[in-house]
Amino acid sequence: MVMEFEEFSRQFRERTAQRMLDFEAALARAQNRMERATQTEQSRARQRPPAAGQPGPVVHRRPRPPGPGHGEVRGILKRG
């Protein structure tokens, strides 16, 4: 079957336009799903009470230096 170029290009444009419409519809559905999921999660987060045992920031304490006169440098200075 021999198809003329004009007929081929017309069919190509129609198929391309239909694919674009399908793509845009799929994209809109995906966006709606994401928005609903976000709203659902936000409403759940508002309804949840804050966790009582939620850990705070981690604090690392430096070891305290020895008392006065007991440090390594002071011991050396006192000897001399």
Residue, then its C-alpha position, 0 to 999 in steps of 0.5 A: m500500500v503506497m501512502e502519499f506523503e500528505e496523508f502520512s504527515r496528517q496521520f503523524r500529526e494526529r497520532t502525535a497530538q493524541r499522544m500529547l493529550d494522553f501525556e498531559a492527562a497522565l501528568a495531570r493525574a500524577q500531579n493530583r495524586m501527589e497533591r492528595a498524598t501531600q494533603t493527607e500526610q499534612s493532615r495526619a501530621r497535624q492529628r498526631p500528638p508529638a512524640a514524648g520520647q523524641p530525642g533532642p540534639v546530641v550534645h558531646r561534652r568535652p572532658r574537664p581538665p584536671g584541677p589547678g596545679h595538676g595539668e601536664v604543663r603546670g607540672i612541668l613548669k613547677r619542676g623547673 
